[in-house]
């Protein structure tokens, strides 16, 4: 089994988290990298972002996608791997789904 994609995804998650924190500001919004999946060929890295509050998701993804090229360049300078996977940002609905379930449980307990 090839462990390189796992190591690269862990490294991208750590370094990209720092870059997002330093280069993009989202006042009143919590943006978390929940997972990074790197393809076996190391050509694509799918970065899952969780955004709270959920209604700020579109605004955050618009800013993140606009800064994607710059973030990829800064990431390449920091970790210097060849080939550098192309970063693609995706929404992680885990926190949103958990909030919905919790709301339903509270409603059920109130009956």
The first five atom37 places (N, CA, C, CB, O) and aatype in JSON, in Angstrom:
{
  "aatype": [20, 20, 20, 20, 20, 20, 20, 20, 20, 20, 20, 20, 20, 20, 20, 20, 20, 20, 20, 20, 20, 20, 20, 20, 20, 20, 20, 20, 20, 20, 20, 20, 20, 20, 20, 20, 20, 20, 20, 20, 20, 20, 20, 20, 20, 20, 20, 20, 20, 20, 20, 20, 20, 20, 20, 20, 20, 20, 20, 20, 20, 20, 20, 20, 20, 20, 20, 20, 20, 20, 20, 20, 20, 20, 20, 20, 20, 20, 20, 20, 20, 20, 20, 20, 20, 20, 20, 20, 20, 20, 20, 20, 20, 20, 20, 20, 20, 20, 20, 20, 20, 20, 20, 20, 20, 20, 20, 20, 20, 20, 20],
  "atom_mask": [
    [1, 1, 1, 1, 1],
    [1, 1, 1, 1, 1],
    [1, 1, 1, 1, 1],
    [1, 1, 1, 1, 1],
    [1, 1, 1, 1, 1],
    [1, 1, 1, 1, 1],
    [1, 1, 1, 1, 1],
    [1, 1, 1, 1, 1],
    [1, 1, 1, 1, 1],
    [1, 1, 1, 1, 1],
    [1, 1, 1, 1, 1],
    [1, 1, 1, 1, 1],
    [1, 1, 1, 1, 1],
    [1, 1, 1, 1, 1],
    [1, 1, 1, 1, 1],
    [1, 1, 1, 1, 1],
    [1, 1, 1, 1, 1],
    [1, 1, 1, 1, 1],
    [1, 1, 1, 1, 1],
    [1, 1, 1, 1, 1],
    [1, 1, 1, 1, 1],
    [1, 1, 1, 1, 1],
    [1, 1, 1, 1, 1],
    [1, 1, 1, 1, 1],
    [1, 1, 1, 1, 1],
    [1, 1, 1, 1, 1],
    [1, 1, 1, 1, 1],
    [1, 1, 1, 1, 1],
    [1, 1, 1, 1, 1],
    [1, 1, 1, 1, 1],
    [1, 1, 1, 1, 1],
    [1, 1, 1, 1, 1],
    [1, 1, 1, 1, 1],
    [1, 1, 1, 1, 1],
    [1, 1, 1, 1, 1],
    [1, 1, 1, 1, 1],
    [1, 1, 1, 1, 1],
    [1, 1, 1, 1, 1],
    [1, 1, 1, 1, 1],
    [1, 1, 1, 1, 1],
    [1, 1, 1, 1, 1],
    [1, 1, 1, 1, 1],
    [1, 1, 1, 1, 1],
    [1, 1, 1, 1, 1],
    [1, 1, 1, 1, 1],
    [1, 1, 1, 1, 1],
    [1, 1, 1, 1, 1],
    [1, 1, 1, 1, 1],
    [1, 1, 1, 1, 1],
    [1, 1, 1, 1, 1],
    [1, 1, 1, 1, 1],
    [1, 1, 1, 1, 1],
    [1, 1, 1, 1, 1],
    [1, 1, 1, 1, 1],
    [1, 1, 1, 1, 1],
    [1, 1, 1, 1, 1],
    [1, 1, 1, 1, 1],
    [1, 1, 1, 1, 1],
    [1, 1, 1, 1, 1],
    [1, 1, 1, 1, 1],
    [1, 1, 1, 1, 1],
    [1, 1, 1, 1, 1],
    [1, 1, 1, 1, 1],
    [1, 1, 1, 1, 1],
    [1, 1, 1, 1, 1],
    [1, 1, 1, 1, 1],
    [1, 1, 1, 1, 1],
    [1, 1, 1, 1, 1],
    [1, 1, 1, 1, 1],
    [1, 1, 1, 1, 1],
    [1, 1, 1, 1, 1],
    [1, 1, 1, 1, 1],
    [1, 1, 1, 1, 1],
    [1, 1, 1, 1, 1],
    [1, 1, 1, 1, 1],
    [1, 1, 1, 1, 1],
    [1, 1, 1, 1, 1],
    [1, 1, 1, 1, 1],
    [1, 1, 1, 1, 1],
    [1, 1, 1, 1, 1],
    [1, 1, 1, 1, 1],
    [1, 1, 1, 1, 1],
    [1, 1, 1, 1, 1],
    [1, 1, 1, 1, 1],
    [1, 1, 1, 1, 1],
    [1, 1, 1, 1, 1],
    [1, 1, 1, 1, 1],
    [1, 1, 1, 1, 1],
    [1, 1, 1, 1, 1],
    [1, 1, 1, 1, 1],
    [1, 1, 1, 1, 1],
    [1, 1, 1, 1, 1],
    [1, 1, 1, 1, 1],
    [1, 1, 1, 1, 1],
    [1, 1, 1, 1, 1],
    [1, 1, 1, 1, 1],
    [1, 1, 1, 1, 1],
    [1, 1, 1, 1, 1],
    [1, 1, 1, 1, 1],
    [1, 1, 1, 1, 1],
    [1, 1, 1, 1, 1],
    [1, 1, 1, 1, 1],
    [1, 1, 1, 1, 1],
    [1, 1, 1, 1, 1],
    [1, 1, 1, 1, 1],
    [1, 1, 1, 1, 1],
    [1, 1, 1, 1, 1],
    [1, 1, 1, 1, 1],
    [1, 1, 1, 1, 1],
    [1, 1, 1, 1, 1],
    [1, 1, 1, 1, 1]
  ],
  "atom_positions": [
    [[0.84, -1.19, 0.0], [0.0, 0.0, 0.0], [0.88, 1.25, 0.0], [-0.95, 0.0, 1.22], [1.89, 1.31, 0.71]],
    [[0.49, 2.23, -0.8], [1.25, 3.46, -0.92], [0.74, 4.47, 0.12], [1.14, 4.04, -2.36], [-0.42, 4.88, 0.07]],
    [[1.6, 4.85, 1.03], [1.22, 5.78, 2.1], [1.47, 7.24, 1.74], [1.97, 5.44, 3.36], [1.11, 8.13, 2.51]],
    [[2.06, 7.49, 0.6], [2.39, 8.87, 0.24], [1.15, 9.78, 0.16], [3.12, 8.9, -1.08], [1.2, 10.89, 0.68]],
    [[0.05, 9.35, -0.48], [-1.14, 10.23, -0.5], [-1.65, 10.57, 0.9], [-2.26, 9.57, -1.29], [-2.12, 11.68, 1.13]],
    [[-1.56, 9.63, 1.83], [-1.99, 9.9, 3.21], [-1.09, 10.92, 3.88], [-2.01, 8.6, 4.02], [-1.56, 11.83, 4.57]],
    [[0.22, 10.78, 3.68], [1.16, 11.73, 4.27], [1.0, 13.12, 3.65], [2.6, 11.24, 4.08], [1.04, 14.12, 4.36]],
    [[0.81, 13.16, 2.34], [0.63, 14.45, 1.66], [-0.66, 15.11, 2.11], [0.63, 14.25, 0.12], [-0.68, 16.33, 2.32]],
    [[-1.73, 14.34, 2.26], [-3.0, 14.94, 2.69], [-2.9, 15.51, 4.1], [-4.13, 13.91, 2.62], [-3.45, 16.56, 4.39]],
    [[-2.19, 14.81, 4.98], [-2.0, 15.31, 6.35], [-1.18, 16.61, 6.33], [-1.29, 14.25, 7.22], [-1.5, 17.57, 7.03]],
    [[-0.14, 16.63, 5.53], [0.72, 17.81, 5.42], [-0.05, 19.0, 4.83], [1.95, 17.5, 4.56], [0.07, 20.12, 5.32]],
    [[-0.83, 18.74, 3.79], [-1.63, 19.81, 3.18], [-2.64, 20.36, 4.19], [-2.36, 19.31, 1.92], [-2.84, 21.57, 4.27]],
    [[-3.26, 19.47, 4.95], [-4.26, 19.91, 5.94], [-3.63, 20.85, 6.97], [-4.88, 18.69, 6.65], [-4.21, 21.88, 7.3]],
    [[-2.47, 20.5, 7.47], [-1.79, 21.33, 8.47], [-1.37, 22.68, 7.89], [-0.56, 20.59, 9.02], [-1.67, 23.73, 8.46]],
    [[-0.67, 22.64, 6.77], [-0.12, 23.88, 6.2], [-1.2, 24.78, 5.62], [0.9, 23.54, 5.12], [-1.14, 26.0, 5.76]],
    [[-2.2, 24.2, 4.96], [-3.27, 25.0, 4.39], [-4.12, 25.64, 5.49], [-4.15, 24.14, 3.47], [-4.63, 26.75, 5.32]],
    [[-4.26, 24.95, 6.61], [-4.98, 25.54, 7.74], [-4.31, 26.81, 8.22], [-5.06, 24.54, 8.89], [-4.98, 27.81, 8.49]],
    [[-2.99, 26.78, 8.31], [-2.24, 27.98, 8.7], [-2.37, 29.09, 7.66], [-0.76, 27.64, 8.92], [-2.53, 30.26, 8.01]],
    [[-2.31, 28.72, 6.38], [-2.43, 29.72, 5.32], [-3.81, 30.37, 5.31], [-2.15, 29.07, 3.95], [-3.92, 31.59, 5.12]],
    [[-4.85, 29.59, 5.52], [-6.2, 30.16, 5.58], [-6.32, 31.13, 6.74], [-7.26, 29.04, 5.71], [-6.92, 32.2, 6.61]],
    [[-5.74, 30.76, 7.86], [-5.8, 31.6, 9.05], [-5.06, 32.93, 8.84], [-5.2, 30.86, 10.25], [-5.54, 33.98, 9.26]],
    [[-3.9, 32.87, 8.18], [-3.08, 34.07, 7.99], [-3.54, 34.96, 6.84], [-1.66, 33.66, 7.76], [-3.43, 36.18, 6.92]],
    [[-4.06, 34.36, 5.76], [-4.31, 35.12, 4.54], [-5.77, 35.5, 4.29], [-3.84, 34.34, 3.39], [-6.03, 36.41, 3.49]],
    [[-6.7, 34.85, 4.94], [-8.11, 35.16, 4.73], [-8.77, 35.46, 6.06], [-8.84, 34.01, 4.0], [-8.54, 34.77, 7.05]],
    [[-9.6, 36.49, 6.07], [-10.3, 36.86, 7.31], [-11.79, 36.66, 7.12], [-9.99, 38.32, 7.7], [-12.38, 37.1, 6.14]],
    [[-12.39, 35.98, 8.09], [-13.83, 35.77, 8.11], [-14.33, 36.13, 9.51], [-14.2, 34.3, 7.74], [-14.49, 35.25, 10.35]],
    [[-14.58, 37.42, 9.76], [-15.01, 37.83, 11.1], [-16.36, 37.21, 11.47], [-15.1, 39.36, 11.19], [-17.32, 37.26, 10.7]],
    [[-16.4, 36.62, 12.65], [-17.63, 36.01, 13.14], [-17.95, 34.67, 12.52], [-18.75, 36.92, 12.92], [-19.05, 34.14, 12.72]],
    [[-17.01, 34.11, 11.76], [-17.25, 32.84, 11.07], [-16.13, 31.87, 11.44], [-17.33, 33.04, 9.53], [-14.95, 32.25, 11.46]],
    [[-16.49, 30.63, 11.72], [-15.53, 29.59, 12.02], [-15.37, 28.71, 10.79], [-15.97, 28.74, 13.25], [-16.32, 28.06, 10.36]],
    [[-14.17, 28.7, 10.22], [-13.87, 27.88, 9.05], [-12.87, 26.82, 9.47], [-13.32, 28.75, 7.86], [-11.79, 27.14, 9.98]],
    [[-13.23, 25.55, 9.24], [-12.39, 24.44, 9.66], [-12.14, 23.5, 8.49], [-13.03, 23.69, 10.84], [-13.07, 23.17, 7.75]],
    [[-10.89, 23.08, 8.32], [-10.59, 22.03, 7.35], [-10.87, 20.71, 8.04], [-9.09, 22.12, 6.82], [-10.17, 20.34, 8.98]],
    [[-11.9, 20.01, 7.58], [-12.28, 18.75, 8.23], [-11.56, 17.56, 7.64], [-13.76, 18.55, 8.14], [-11.31, 16.57, 8.33]],
    [[-11.23, 17.63, 6.35], [-10.57, 16.49, 5.72], [-9.89, 16.94, 4.44], [-11.59, 15.36, 5.44], [-10.32, 17.9, 3.79]],
    [[-8.83, 16.24, 4.08], [-8.16, 16.44, 2.8], [-7.95, 15.06, 2.2], [-6.79, 17.21, 2.97], [-7.33, 14.19, 2.8]],
    [[-8.47, 14.88, 0.99], [-8.31, 13.61, 0.27], [-7.46, 13.86, -0.96], [-9.69, 13.0, -0.11], [-7.85, 14.62, -1.85]],
    [[-6.31, 13.21, -1.01], [-5.4, 13.35, -2.15], [-5.52, 12.1, -3.0], [-3.92, 13.57, -1.68], [-5.51, 10.98, -2.49]],
    [[-5.64, 12.29, -4.31], [-5.76, 11.15, -5.22], [-4.47, 10.33, -5.22], [-6.1, 11.63, -6.66], [-3.41, 10.83, -4.84]],
    [[-4.58, 9.09, -5.66], [-3.4, 8.21, -5.65], [-2.3, 8.71, -6.59], [-3.81, 6.8, -6.05], [-1.13, 8.42, -6.37]],
    [[-2.68, 9.46, -7.63], [-1.69, 10.02, -8.55], [-1.11, 11.34, -8.04], [-2.31, 10.24, -9.91], [-0.21, 11.91, -8.67]],
    [[-1.61, 11.81, -6.91], [-1.19, 13.08, -6.31], [-1.46, 14.28, -7.21], [0.29, 13.03, -5.97], [-0.73, 15.27, -7.17]],
    [[-2.5, 14.19, -8.03], [-2.81, 15.31, -8.91], [-3.95, 16.19, -8.41], [-3.14, 14.8, -10.28], [-4.07, 17.34, -8.83]],
    [[-4.79, 15.67, -7.51], [-5.92, 16.44, -6.99], [-6.0, 16.26, -5.48], [-7.24, 16.01, -7.66], [-5.89, 15.14, -4.97]],
    [[-6.21, 17.37, -4.78], [-6.45, 17.34, -3.33], [-7.81, 17.97, -3.07], [-5.31, 18.09, -2.53], [-8.0, 19.17, -3.31]],
    [[-8.75, 17.18, -2.6], [-10.09, 17.68, -2.27], [-10.1, 18.07, -0.8], [-11.2, 16.6, -2.58], [-9.95, 17.24, 0.09]],
    [[-10.27, 19.37, -0.57], [-10.24, 19.93, 0.78], [-11.67, 20.2, 1.23], [-9.37, 21.23, 0.84], [-12.38, 21.0, 0.61]],
    [[-12.09, 19.52, 2.3], [-13.44, 19.71, 2.82], [-13.41, 20.75, 3.92], [-14.03, 18.37, 3.34], [-12.66, 20.64, 4.89]],
    [[-14.25, 21.78, 3.75], [-14.33, 22.87, 4.72], [-15.68, 22.85, 5.41], [-14.1, 24.22, 4.04], [-16.73, 22.68, 4.78]],
    [[-15.64, 23.03, 6.73], [-16.86, 23.19, 7.52], [-16.96, 24.66, 7.89], [-16.85, 22.26, 8.79], [-15.98, 25.25, 8.36]],
    [[-18.13, 25.25, 7.69], [-18.33, 26.67, 7.95], [-19.48, 26.84, 8.94], [-18.62, 27.45, 6.62], [-20.58, 26.34, 8.72]],
    [[-19.2, 27.56, 10.01], [-20.24, 27.89, 10.99], [-20.21, 29.39, 11.23], [-20.04, 27.11, 12.33], [-19.12, 29.91, 11.47]],
    [[-21.27, 30.11, 11.18], [-22.64, 29.67, 10.91], [-22.81, 29.26, 9.45], [-23.63, 30.77, 11.27], [-22.12, 29.76, 8.56]],
    [[-23.74, 28.35, 9.23], [-23.94, 27.74, 7.92], [-24.33, 28.77, 6.86], [-25.0, 26.67, 8.0], [-23.98, 28.61, 5.69]],
    [[-25.03, 29.82, 7.25], [-25.47, 30.81, 6.26], [-24.32, 31.63, 5.68], [-26.48, 31.75, 6.89], [-24.52, 32.38, 4.72]],
    [[-23.12, 31.5, 6.23], [-21.94, 32.2, 5.69], [-21.16, 31.34, 4.7], [-21.01, 32.62, 6.83], [-20.13, 31.77, 4.19]],
    [[-21.65, 30.15, 4.41], [-20.92, 29.21, 3.56], [-20.65, 29.77, 2.16], [-21.7, 27.91, 3.44], [-19.53, 29.67, 1.67]],
    [[-21.65, 30.36, 1.53], [-21.46, 30.89, 0.17], [-20.4, 31.98, 0.15], [-22.78, 31.43, -0.39], [-19.56, 32.02, -0.75]],
    [[-20.44, 32.87, 1.14], [-19.48, 33.97, 1.21], [-18.06, 33.42, 1.39], [-19.83, 34.93, 2.37], [-17.12, 33.88, 0.74]],
    [[-17.91, 32.45, 2.27], [-16.6, 31.86, 2.54], [-16.07, 31.15, 1.29], [-16.67, 30.87, 3.72], [-14.9, 31.33, 0.93]],
    [[-16.9, 30.36, 0.63], [-16.43, 29.63, -0.54], [-16.12, 30.55, -1.71], [-17.47, 28.6, -0.96], [-15.24, 30.26, -2.52]],
    [[-16.83, 31.65, -1.81], [-16.51, 32.63, -2.85], [-15.11, 33.2, -2.61], [-17.57, 33.78, -2.87], [-14.33, 33.32, -3.55]],
    [[-14.8, 33.55, -1.37], [-13.48, 34.1, -1.04], [-12.38, 33.05, -1.18], [-13.49, 34.65, 0.39], [-11.31, 33.34, -1.7]],
    [[-12.65, 31.84, -0.72], [-11.64, 30.77, -0.78], [-11.35, 30.4, -2.23], [-12.12, 29.53, 0.01], [-10.19, 30.21, -2.6]],
    [[-12.38, 30.28, -3.04], [-12.16, 29.93, -4.45], [-11.46, 31.06, -5.2], [-13.49, 29.61, -5.13], [-10.69, 30.8, -6.13]],
    [[-11.72, 32.31, -4.82], [-11.03, 33.44, -5.45], [-9.54, 33.43, -5.09], [-11.67, 34.77, -5.01], [-8.71, 33.86, -5.89]],
    [[-9.21, 32.95, -3.91], [-7.82, 32.92, -3.45], [-7.15, 31.57, -3.7], [-7.75, 33.25, -1.96], [-6.03, 31.35, -3.23]],
    [[-7.8, 30.69, -4.41], [-7.3, 29.32, -4.6], [-5.92, 29.27, -5.23], [-8.27, 28.53, -5.45], [-5.04, 28.55, -4.75]],
    [[-5.71, 30.03, -6.29], [-4.4, 30.03, -6.98], [-3.29, 30.54, -6.05], [-4.46, 30.89, -8.25], [-2.2, 29.97, -6.0]],
    [[-3.58, 31.62, -5.34], [-2.59, 32.17, -4.41], [-2.3, 31.18, -3.29], [-3.08, 33.51, -3.83], [-1.14, 30.99, -2.92]],
    [[-3.34, 30.56, -2.75], [-3.14, 29.58, -1.67], [-2.31, 28.4, -2.17], [-4.49, 29.09, -1.13], [-1.45, 27.89, -1.45]],
    [[-2.58, 27.96, -3.39], [-1.83, 26.84, -3.95], [-0.36, 27.21, -4.13], [-2.44, 26.41, -5.3], [0.53, 26.4, -3.85]],
    [[-0.09, 28.43, -4.58], [1.28, 28.9, -4.76], [2.01, 28.97, -3.41], [1.3, 30.27, -5.44], [3.14, 28.5, -3.28]],
    [[1.35, 29.55, -2.41], [1.96, 29.65, -1.07], [2.18, 28.27, -0.47], [1.07, 30.49, -0.15], [3.18, 28.03, 0.21]],
    [[1.25, 27.37, -0.71], [1.39, 26.0, -0.21], [2.58, 25.3, -0.86], [0.1, 25.2, -0.46], [3.33, 24.59, -0.19]],
    [[2.76, 25.5, -2.15], [3.89, 24.92, -2.87], [5.21, 25.43, -2.3], [3.81, 25.23, -4.37], [6.16, 24.67, -2.15]],
    [[5.27, 26.73, -1.98], [6.48, 27.29, -1.39], [6.76, 26.7, -0.01], [6.37, 28.82, -1.3], [7.92, 26.52, 0.36]],
    [[5.7, 26.4, 0.75], [5.88, 25.89, 2.1], [6.28, 24.42, 2.14], [4.62, 26.09, 2.9], [7.18, 24.04, 2.88]],
    [[5.61, 23.6, 1.34], [5.85, 22.16, 1.47], [6.7, 21.57, 0.35], [4.55, 21.43, 1.53], [7.27, 20.5, 0.51]],
    [[6.78, 22.27, -0.8], [7.69, 21.9, -1.88], [7.64, 20.42, -2.23], [9.09, 22.28, -1.5], [8.64, 19.71, -2.1]],
    [[6.48, 19.96, -2.68], [6.37, 18.58, -3.15], [6.12, 18.58, -4.65], [5.23, 17.83, -2.41], [5.52, 19.5, -5.2]],
    [[6.6, 17.55, -5.29], [6.4, 17.39, -6.72], [5.74, 16.03, -6.95], [7.74, 17.5, -7.52], [6.25, 15.03, -6.44]],
    [[4.68, 15.96, -7.65], [3.85, 17.03, -8.19], [2.98, 17.63, -7.09], [2.99, 16.52, -9.35], [2.59, 16.94, -6.14]],
    [[2.67, 18.89, -7.22], [1.79, 19.55, -6.26], [0.35, 19.3, -6.7], [2.09, 21.09, -6.17], [-0.02, 19.65, -7.82]],
    [[-0.47, 18.7, -5.84], [-1.86, 18.45, -6.23], [-2.64, 19.75, -6.42], [-2.55, 17.59, -5.17], [-2.39, 20.74, -5.72]],
    [[-3.56, 19.74, -7.36], [-4.46, 20.89, -7.55], [-5.47, 20.86, -6.41], [-5.17, 20.86, -8.96], [-6.09, 19.83, -6.15]],
    [[-5.64, 21.99, -5.75], [-6.54, 22.07, -4.6], [-7.95, 22.39, -5.09], [-6.06, 23.15, -3.59], [-8.17, 23.31, -5.87]],
    [[-8.9, 21.6, -4.59], [-10.32, 21.83, -4.88], [-11.05, 21.87, -3.55], [-10.91, 20.7, -5.83], [-10.93, 20.96, -2.73]],
    [[-11.81, 22.94, -3.32], [-12.52, 23.1, -2.06], [-13.95, 22.57, -2.19], [-12.54, 24.58, -1.64], [-14.63, 22.8, -3.19]],
    [[-14.39, 21.85, -1.15], [-15.73, 21.29, -1.1], [-16.35, 21.57, 0.26], [-15.71, 19.78, -1.4], [-15.64, 21.75, 1.25]],
    [[-17.67, 21.6, 0.29], [-18.4, 21.83, 1.53], [-18.51, 20.52, 2.3], [-19.81, 22.42, 1.26], [-18.87, 19.48, 1.73]],
    [[-18.2, 20.57, 3.59], [-18.43, 19.43, 4.48], [-19.73, 19.71, 5.22], [-17.22, 19.2, 5.48], [-19.81, 20.65, 6.01]],
    [[-20.73, 18.9, 4.96], [-22.05, 19.11, 5.56], [-22.19, 18.41, 6.91], [-23.13, 18.62, 4.62], [-23.29, 18.38, 7.47]],
    [[-21.13, 17.86, 7.45], [-21.19, 17.12, 8.71], [-21.71, 17.94, 9.87], [-19.84, 16.59, 9.05], [-22.61, 17.49, 10.59]],
    [[-21.18, 19.13, 10.07], [-21.62, 19.98, 11.19], [-23.05, 20.44, 10.99], [-20.69, 21.2, 11.34], [-23.83, 20.51, 11.94]],
    [[-23.4, 20.74, 9.75], [-24.77, 21.16, 9.44], [-25.75, 20.02, 9.72], [-24.88, 21.61, 7.96], [-26.81, 20.24, 10.31]],
    [[-25.4, 18.81, 9.3], [-26.27, 17.66, 9.55], [-26.38, 17.36, 11.03], [-25.74, 16.43, 8.81], [-27.46, 17.01, 11.51]],
    [[-25.29, 17.49, 11.76], [-25.33, 17.26, 13.21], [-26.24, 18.26, 13.9], [-23.91, 17.33, 13.8], [-26.97, 17.91, 14.82]],
    [[-26.2, 19.51, 13.45], [-27.06, 20.54, 14.04], [-28.53, 20.24, 13.76], [-26.7, 21.93, 13.49], [-29.38, 20.45, 14.63]],
    [[-28.83, 19.75, 12.57], [-30.22, 19.39, 12.24], [-30.71, 18.23, 13.11], [-30.33, 19.0, 10.75], [-31.83, 18.26, 13.61]],
    [[-29.86, 17.22, 13.3], [-30.23, 16.08, 14.13], [-30.45, 16.52, 15.57], [-29.15, 14.99, 14.07], [-31.42, 16.11, 16.22]],
    [[-29.56, 17.37, 16.07], [-29.7, 17.86, 17.44], [-31.0, 18.65, 17.61], [-28.5, 18.74, 17.82], [-31.68, 18.52, 18.62]],
    [[-31.33, 19.46, 16.62], [-32.57, 20.25, 16.67], [-33.78, 19.32, 16.69], [-32.65, 21.21, 15.46], [-34.73, 19.55, 17.44]],
    [[-33.75, 18.28, 15.87], [-34.85, 17.31, 15.85], [-34.98, 16.57, 17.18], [-34.66, 16.32, 14.72], [-36.08, 16.31, 17.65]],
    [[-33.85, 16.23, 17.78], [-33.88, 15.54, 19.08], [-34.46, 16.44, 20.16], [-32.47, 15.09, 19.48], [-35.22, 15.98, 21.01]],
    [[-34.1, 17.71, 20.12], [-34.64, 18.66, 21.11], [-36.15, 18.81, 20.92], [-33.95, 20.04, 20.99], [-36.91, 18.85, 21.89]],
    [[-36.59, 18.89, 19.67], [-38.03, 18.99, 19.4], [-38.76, 17.75, 19.87], [-38.27, 19.22, 17.9], [-39.85, 17.84, 20.43]],
    [[-38.16, 16.58, 19.66], [-38.78, 15.32, 20.07], [-38.88, 15.23, 21.59], [-37.98, 14.13, 19.52], [-39.87, 14.72, 22.12]],
    [[-37.86, 15.72, 22.3], [-37.88, 15.68, 23.77], [-38.89, 16.66, 24.35], [-36.49, 16.0, 24.31], [-39.4, 16.43, 25.45]],
    [[-39.19, 17.73, 23.63], [-40.15, 18.72, 24.11], [-41.6, 18.27, 23.95], [-39.94, 20.02, 23.39], [-42.5, 18.9, 24.49]],
    [[-41.83, 17.21, 23.22], [-43.21, 16.73, 23.0], [-43.71, 15.92, 24.16], [-43.29, 15.89, 21.74], [-44.84, 15.44, 24.14]]
  ]
}
